[in-house]
Amino acid sequence: MNSKQNLQQASYSIGVVSRLTGISAHCLRMWERRHGLGPSRRTEGGQREYSKVDLDHLFLVKQLVDSGMRIKDIAALPQKTLTLISNKPANESIEVSQSFNTVVIGKDFTQLFNKHPNRYPALAVEFPAVSVEQWLNT
């Protein structure tokens, strides 16, 4: 095997991946268990070995999670799809360039948005303290 092949097959321990991505080792293990976001291989002793491809994928996943997306919504998506969603290379952060204003009417919607205020970072929401009927009559 030549040195070029060695570089392509580099592997990273969970500790190194944690330091490089900013994702705790505990979180990496949890994402692996819950969402299948584990390393592509393990040693004979069972230790995780992350490849460069795994590392790049985790950088992109973390970028999207940090931007407000839920891990369960993006964990199963392939890297190509995640890249399209982010419209940015995996090592750049996402900036919200446009926000949307909306009015949420109704108790259930208001409770949903109040419960998850950071889920939609580009959405500016107003919550009038009126019922749907009152709002429609104004």
C-alpha positions, 0 to 999 in steps of 0.5 A: 500500500502506498502513502496515498492509499494510507492517507485515504484510509486514515482512521480517527478514534472517537476522542479525536472525532469529538475534539475535531467536530465539537460533538461529545463522545457521549453524544457520538455514541448516542447518535450511533445507537439511536440514529445509526451515525456510527463509524464505518468500521471497528477494530478487532477489539471493538473500538470505533474507527472513523474514516475521513468520510465519516468525519466529513459527514459528522461535520455536516450533521453538526452544522445542520443541527447547530442551525436548528434542524433536529437530528432525527430529521437528518440522521438518515439522509445521505451526505449529498442530500445534507450538502444540498440542504445546507447549500454550503460546504461542510466546513462552513457555517450556515447563516440565515440570510432571510427571515419570515414573519408570520402570525400564528393563530390558535391555541395548538399552534401557539403551544407548539411554537412556544414549546420549540422556539429554536426549531425554526430560526428563520421564522419570526412569529407573533402570537396574538392573544385572541381566538381564531374566531375573534381574529377572523372577525377583525 
